[in-house]
Structures are given as C-alpha cells and as structure tokens.
Amino acid sequence: MSDPLDERDIAGAPLAVVARAAEPYLASLPDRPVHDRAQDPLLDELDGPLPDTGDGAVAAVERLVRIGTRAATHSSGPRFFHFVVGGSTPAAMAGDWAASLLDQAAGLWLTSPLAARAETVVLRWLKELFGLPPGFGGVLTPSATLAHVAGLAAARHWWAAGHGVDVASQGLAGLPAMPVLTSGLVHVSTRKALQILGCGRDTLRTFARDDAGRVDLEAMDAALAGAGGRAVIVANLGEVNTGDSDPIAELADLAERHGAWLHVDGAFGLFAALSPRTAHLAQGVERADSVTADGHKWLNVPYESGFSFVRDPASLSRAFGAWGAAYLPDADEERINYNMLGPESSRRARALPIWATLRAYGRDGYREMVERHLDVAAHLGGLVEAAPDLELLAPVRLCIACFRYRPVGVPEERLDELNARLGEALLADGRVYAGTSTYRGMTVFRPAPLNWRTTKSDVERLVDVLRELGARLTG
C-alpha cells in the first residue's frame, strides 16, 4: 500500500475495525485485570523498522487494536485508582471519536465555527455546573498544567502591569520575582506552570502550620503585607493525597484585603461544588481571579482536557493574543478565536466530548455520579478502619482515601519499606491499580475512585487484594 489517496473509497473501513472491537472490549472491562503484564510482550509488535510499503489502513488498525485491547493499561475500567484519573463516559468517548472524525482546526472561528461555538457553550455550561459567575472568561486546555499556565499568565500580566511593564511584549527582564504564596497542599503542576512562565518553580513560597500542609493564614497575611499586596495567592481545592482543601473564602478575604490575585487549583476538587455534602469546600471560588480544573479527572472525558476561567475575560487575550500576524483574523464577542486566549495555537476540538457528556447526563447526572463516588470513597475509608492490618491516616473528605498497610508485629521503622514493596506487588499483580505516595513522611496508598463505572464492590476488591498480597509479603 502506498498513497493514502488509494484508500479514499474505503476510508470508513478502519473506523469500522475500531467500532467492532469497542463493544466487546468495553463489556469486558469489569472483569479484566487493570494491567496484565503477561501481555507486555505484545508491545514488541509495535516496533520494527519503518516499512517502505505499508500494510494498508485496515491491517494496520487491526494490529493496533489487537495489541491495545490486550496489552493496554485498562484505565477506562472501574479499578484504576492510581493517581487521580477518571475514565470516559459513553457519551464523552463517542464525542471524542466525533472530534477525530471531523478533525476541526479549532483555534479560529474562521476555520471552525462549530468548534468555537461548542467551546463557548461548554465553558458556559461548566461555569453553571461549578457556580462560577457568568461574566468569567475561559478557555479549554489540554491539561490542568496548561490551565495553570493560562490563569497564571493572566496573573503575571496583571502583576507586571503594576510595575509599568507589558510582559507579553517586553518579557520579565529587569522585573523582580513575582511573589507567589500558597499552602503545603500545593500540587507540582502549579510549580511546573511557574517554571514554564519563566517565574521559576522554586520561587513559590509555602505557608503551612502543620506537617499535613494546612495553610498558616497569619504567616501568609504578614508576608502579603511585606510584599505590599502585589502578589499571587494559590489556593488548593482537593489535595492529591487526602482530598484536603485550603479555606478558599478566607484566602479570598486575604486577597481582597491586600489587593492580591487569587488563583484556585481545582483540578478535581472543583467538583465538590456539585454535592450539597461537599459544596462548602468550594465556597469562595466565585471570588477568585482565576480558576483551573481538569476534565479528564472527575468530568470523565478523554485525555487531554483541562479548563481555565478568569474573572476578567480580557486578561487572557492580553496574555496570549495580539500576535500581529496579518493572516490571522480579528475576533469579536460572537466570533472568538480561542487560540488567542491560551497557550496553544493549533488546537483540536476538545469541546466536543465535553459537550456530548454534559448534554447526555446534565447537571443531575453529574451530581449523582459525584455523590456516588463520595459514598464509594467513604465506604473504602470504613473498610480500612475495620481492617486490623490497615490504618486510615486522614479523614475521607472527597474521592480519596489515604491509608497504609500496618500489620501487627511490624515495627514502625519497617512500615515505609513494607508499603513500598506492597505497592510494587499490587501494580505487578494488576487486578487493581493503586500506587504509593508520601504523606507526612510516611509511604501511603491514596486510591482515588472517580471513574464513572466504579462502585463499592471495586474498592472492596482493592482492600481484599491489598490484604492478600500484604499477607504474602509478611509471611
């Protein structure tokens, strides 16, 4: 096979290969191990020299699907609890297929009114879902990290303007370091965004009153006064080890009192706003200057998906627009060019899977899913507390349970090494997936059940497998 033009009359055939494989694969996910290392040798079939003469689309896709459905990490299934990863709802997955099928150049209204209008609609729907003011501007991004880049770039522009500098055109040279203050709950993606923006990842100052990272408001208040108020506060809504959150409203009070910029990292914690049980954690988010979250976490849409919202809609265009390229059209309020509101120029139509899933399940469907996950996580916490060889290390606040294996007779100084070995054994076993982290100096498990398929039986299996493997390790 040579020129793709030769396959123009059978262009739908490779898609049919995927469609035929989809139903049995998705139906098998509840019974599959999350990862079967016995299938890893299949990955060698991806390799080899670049062929001179291709296999043709159908044969190539058949090979890819055969390898992938057997050797992939099945994170679409209900027992992938590693990191904080959702799945893809049926509607979101189909919407993502539609995005690939239509292959829109989504950066400009001129190239795709469909993609631009869909993005405008889903940003409005998301604001309604989270209770953000309708006047906020926004942009979709590939990830929470780039959502941070968007929000903190707007903050950087605001901060530099206070020094009389247009940082978008003149850069940071000659300016002092931008003060960025946060609690010990801060995520590494915030540091990475500051690194990308040239502000320096280690310029961020943390103010914690304990070894869990909870914010020291008095110390931050004093630091803001010392900085003359012109600073950025990063509030964290949903920490990745325990689901703990900063007091957003109190940080908003600090920001208002000192004239600082408040940026909220709501990667998954922003979804707390959907449930009456957890909405208090998100109180004050509506007062922020910028807010970020992930779609491929609790929204359960495919990778890659993030969103950034800003109080002043013009702040994004000041940070990312005005390129001065004659071939790029001007935009207006009705015809938005989203590639001038964020870090990407070339963009796929990532609004389509978000549109599909929000249209399919609505506000009530997402509220029910979030509340089910809250119940599942609480159930997991209860199982841990009831088990004589497990130790719950923090209250279950959202969709994360933080605990460790602590069998009778194992001294404290051996627990970290034992839990690290147990984490490796769990991933090698593959029936469920949950790795380890470090919390308050301890090696811990912090599974996050937020896949739309996950139920209480899945976390029950996690506990059973962990205890089984732990018993083997301890003899």
Secondary structure, 3 states (H helix, E strand, C coil): CCCHHHHHHHCCHHHHHHHHHHHHHHHHCCCCCCCCHHHHHHHHHHCCCCCCCCCCHHHHHHHHHHHHHHHCCCCCCCCECCCCCCCCCHHHHHHHHHHHHHCCCCCCCCCCHHHHHHHHHHHHHHHHHHCCCCCCEEEEECCHHHHHHHHHHHHHHHHHHCCCCCHHHHCCCCCCCCCEEECCCCCHHHHHHHHHCCCCHHHCEECECCCCCCECHHHHHHHHHHCCCCCEEEEEECCCCCCCECCHHHHHHHHHHHCCEEEEECCCHHHHHHCCCCHHHHCCHHHCCEEEEECCCCCCCCCCCEEEEECCCHHHHHHHCCCCCCCCCCCCCCCCCHHHCCCCCCCCCCHHHHHHHHHHHHHHHHHHHHHHHHHHHHHHHHHHHHCCCEEECCCCCCCCCCEEECCCCCCHHHHHHHHHHHHHHHHHHCCCECCEEEECCEEEECCCCCCCCCCHHHHHHHHHHHHHHHHHHHC
